[in-house]
């Protein structure tokens, strides 16, 4: 599924540019266009999939919904080369791990966003996500 | 053969030789000489630039005091390249990143740095271009093209300096890029092909490596909305300010675009505990931009994915 985020930009481009200005240097390749960088949300779930790949890692977690089911949330993080120098490894997150994720939400209706920080059940804090954390 | 004919022939030969030499000069063929033992021995007298460096104080806290040189990070001065402190820089142990190394083009990753080239003194032509500039949602770095110079020197990933006889090589982790800086005395090309990294030569002034670069590709820029002409020249002065901190003073001149040269200073910190690793941007790029419009692919991978 590909999401076109065009319409979301119409209202907030100035704000986005301002925010991007603050964080852009941390993003070698990064596109901020898809994320609402001024918004911050937190969800709790269990790790479903991890892509430990360049130019960004992606983490999917299953989050229980109020219908008794679960929704998959996807998060874009920084790159492996960056994160491995900051306490992460490709095995830091394992499928089934419980994690609390704070993120900048996707602009267009999808469950997920840009990973800001995470807290593992062990108490381990993960920072250095896609935004400047 | 009569004497006038001989003279004519000799003149013709001379002209032919002159033209041949001229052609060589145009092609600017440079022979890279094999290094001698003396050349290698001379390397030992150069400042110790070898190793892995990253801008500012980025990276894991290393304990102890952050060198003052990094605490300040970037300091733009002179006519331009206003530094744009990045948010939360202190938290990341990082230094603000300056406009000296704006990422390329069209509103890109370097769209901080003085906004749309704010702080730069532009010629009327380029001031008008900047005023008319509409930032796209993203730039080509979203498609994994590198920013080129000067933006590549401002990436959040490390770079490794290699000093060998006649050359300084900078291996840049971001986008797996390389800068080739010839220090064997060759001249800058008179009519360079445009490249992302331009064409670089360097020389040592005492302990300072002075690098001159010309011939930049059309996809590089001075700042978002501020392109460059074929007259752009970048001069970088690299020197150690203490054993593990390097200062880079970058001066950009472009008489077609800038009313005055713009100079800024950035810092690199050596990380002896690091090695350069892999960054293949195309490996799993879920971002893209097409005609200024950005997209993201959030499709969840198959559980059988090998990623």
Boltz contact constraints between the chains, C-beta under 6 A:
constraints:
  - contact:
      token1: [A, 1]
      token2: [B, 299]
      max_distance: 6.0
  - contact:
      token1: [A, 2]
      token2: [B, 295]
      max_distance: 6.0
  - contact:
      token1: [A, 2]
      token2: [B, 297]
      max_distance: 6.0
  - contact:
      token1: [A, 3]
      token2: [B, 296]
      max_distance: 6.0
  - contact:
      token1: [A, 4]
      token2: [B, 295]
      max_distance: 6.0
  - contact:
      token1: [A, 6]
      token2: [B, 293]
      max_distance: 6.0
  - contact:
      token1: [A, 9]
      token2: [B, 137]
      max_distance: 6.0
  - contact:
      token1: [A, 20]
      token2: [B, 111]
      max_distance: 6.0
  - contact:
      token1: [A, 21]
      token2: [B, 84]
      max_distance: 6.0
  - contact:
      token1: [A, 21]
      token2: [B, 112]
      max_distance: 6.0
  - contact:
      token1: [A, 22]
      token2: [B, 86]
      max_distance: 6.0
  - contact:
      token1: [A, 22]
      token2: [B, 87]
      max_distance: 6.0
  - contact:
      token1: [A, 23]
      token2: [B, 86]
      max_distance: 6.0
  - contact:
      token1: [A, 23]
      token2: [B, 87]
      max_distance: 6.0
  - contact:
      token1: [A, 24]
      token2: [B, 109]
      max_distance: 6.0
  - contact:
      token1: [A, 24]
      token2: [B, 111]
      max_distance: 6.0
  - contact:
      token1: [A, 24]
      token2: [B, 112]
      max_distance: 6.0
  - contact:
      token1: [A, 25]
      token2: [B, 86]
      max_distance: 6.0
  - contact:
      token1: [A, 25]
      token2: [B, 97]
      max_distance: 6.0
  - contact:
      token1: [A, 26]
      token2: [B, 156]
      max_distance: 6.0
  - contact:
      token1: [A, 27]
      token2: [B, 109]
      max_distance: 6.0
  - contact:
      token1: [A, 28]
      token2: [B, 155]
      max_distance: 6.0
  - contact:
      token1: [A, 28]
      token2: [B, 156]
      max_distance: 6.0
  - contact:
      token1: [A, 28]
      token2: [B, 157]
      max_distance: 6.0
  - contact:
      token1: [A, 28]
      token2: [B, 174]
      max_distance: 6.0
  - contact:
      token1: [A, 29]
      token2: [B, 141]
      max_distance: 6.0
  - contact:
      token1: [A, 29]
      token2: [B, 281]
      max_distance: 6.0
  - contact:
      token1: [A, 31]
      token2: [B, 138]
      max_distance: 6.0
  - contact:
      token1: [A, 31]
      token2: [B, 142]
      max_distance: 6.0
  - contact:
      token1: [A, 31]
      token2: [B, 287]
      max_distance: 6.0
  - contact:
      token1: [A, 31]
      token2: [B, 294]
      max_distance: 6.0
  - contact:
      token1: [A, 33]
      token2: [B, 137]
      max_distance: 6.0
  - contact:
      token1: [A, 33]
      token2: [B, 138]
      max_distance: 6.0
  - contact:
      token1: [A, 33]
      token2: [B, 294]
      max_distance: 6.0
  - contact:
      token1: [A, 34]
      token2: [B, 296]
      max_distance: 6.0
  - contact:
      token1: [A, 49]
      token2: [B, 301]
      max_distance: 6.0
  - contact:
      token1: [A, 51]
      token2: [B, 284]
      max_distance: 6.0
  - contact:
      token1: [A, 51]
      token2: [B, 307]
      max_distance: 6.0
  - contact:
      token1: [A, 53]
      token2: [B, 283]
      max_distance: 6.0
  - contact:
      token1: [A, 53]
      token2: [B, 284]
      max_distance: 6.0
  - contact:
      token1: [A, 53]
      token2: [B, 307]
      max_distance: 6.0
  - contact:
      token1: [A, 54]
      token2: [B, 279]
      max_distance: 6.0
  - contact:
      token1: [A, 54]
      token2: [B, 280]
      max_distance: 6.0
  - contact:
      token1: [A, 54]
      token2: [B, 281]
      max_distance: 6.0
  - contact:
      token1: [A, 54]
      token2: [B, 283]
      max_distance: 6.0
  - contact:
      token1: [A, 55]
      token2: [B, 281]
      max_distance: 6.0
  - contact:
      token1: [A, 55]
      token2: [B, 285]
      max_distance: 6.0
  - contact:
      token1: [A, 60]
      token2: [B, 300]
      max_distance: 6.0
  - contact:
      token1: [A, 72]
      token2: [B, 300]
      max_distance: 6.0
  - contact:
      token1: [A, 74]
      token2: [B, 298]
      max_distance: 6.0
  - contact:
      token1: [A, 81]
      token2: [B, 277]
      max_distance: 6.0
  - contact:
      token1: [A, 81]
      token2: [B, 279]
      max_distance: 6.0
  - contact:
      token1: [A, 85]
      token2: [B, 59]
      max_distance: 6.0
  - contact:
      token1: [A, 86]
      token2: [B, 60]
      max_distance: 6.0
  - contact:
      token1: [A, 110]
      token2: [B, 298]
      max_distance: 6.0
  - contact:
      token1: [A, 132]
      token2: [B, 87]
      max_distance: 6.0
  - contact:
      token1: [A, 132]
      token2: [B, 88]
      max_distance: 6.0
  - contact:
      token1: [A, 132]
      token2: [B, 92]
      max_distance: 6.0
